[in-house]
Amino acid sequence: MDVRIEETETQEELSLEELFEQLEDVIHKMEEEEVSLEDSFGLYHKGMELLKNCSGRIDAVEKKMLILDEEGGTHEF
């Protein structure tokens, strides 16, 4: 069984939604009964890489979010 995820683009070039789709793909493949232990480890590693990338992107977006102050000005938090 081939458990590799297609990597036509690097993770940095993919949108957050595309990363989540790849992560969902990994989860579905891990849930298949015929996945070998070796393939499971590979899928787990790939899933952890995707989660790390998603988490970093979400953190970056949170840092860019702006707070509207009482005078109508915006400030990053």
C-alpha positions in Angstrom: 0.0 0.0 0.0 1.4 3.4 -1.0 0.6 5.9 1.8 2.5 8.9 0.4 0.6 12.2 0.1 1.0 14.0 -3.2 3.5 16.8 -2.8 3.3 18.8 -6.0 3.8 21.9 -3.9 5.8 22.5 -0.7 3.8 23.0 2.4 4.8 26.7 2.4 3.1 27.2 -0.9 -0.2 25.7 0.2 -3.1 27.5 1.8 -4.1 26.7 5.3 -7.2 25.0 3.8 -5.1 22.8 1.6 -2.9 21.8 4.5 -6.1 20.8 6.5 -7.2 18.8 3.5 -3.9 16.9 3.4 -4.1 16.4 7.2 -7.6 14.9 6.7 -6.2 12.6 4.0 -3.5 11.4 6.4 -6.1 10.7 9.0 -8.3 8.7 6.6 -5.4 6.7 5.4 -4.4 5.9 9.0 -7.9 4.7 9.7 -7.8 2.1 7.0 -7.5 -1.5 8.3 -4.8 -2.6 5.9 -2.2 0.0 6.8 1.0 -1.6 7.9 2.8 -0.5 11.1 5.6 1.0 9.0 3.1 3.0 6.9 1.3 4.1 10.1 4.6 5.6 11.4 5.2 7.4 8.1 1.6 8.8 8.1 2.0 9.8 11.8 5.2 11.7 10.9 3.6 13.4 7.9 0.5 14.4 10.1 2.7 15.9 12.7 4.6 17.9 10.1 1.3 19.2 8.8 0.0 20.0 12.3 3.2 22.0 13.1 2.9 23.9 9.8 -0.8 24.7 10.5 -0.1 25.8 14.0 2.7 28.1 12.9 0.4 29.7 10.3 -2.4 30.2 12.7 0.0 31.8 15.3 1.2 34.1 12.6 -2.4 35.2 11.7 -3.2 35.7 15.3 -0.2 38.0 15.7 -1.4 40.1 12.7 -5.0 40.5 14.0 -5.8 44.0 15.0 -7.6 45.4 18.1 -9.8 48.4 17.6 -9.3 50.9 20.4 -11.8 53.4 21.9 -10.7 56.2 19.5 -11.2 54.0 16.4 -7.5 53.3 15.9 -6.1 49.8 15.4 -3.3 48.2 17.2 -1.7 44.8 16.8 -1.9 42.5 19.8 
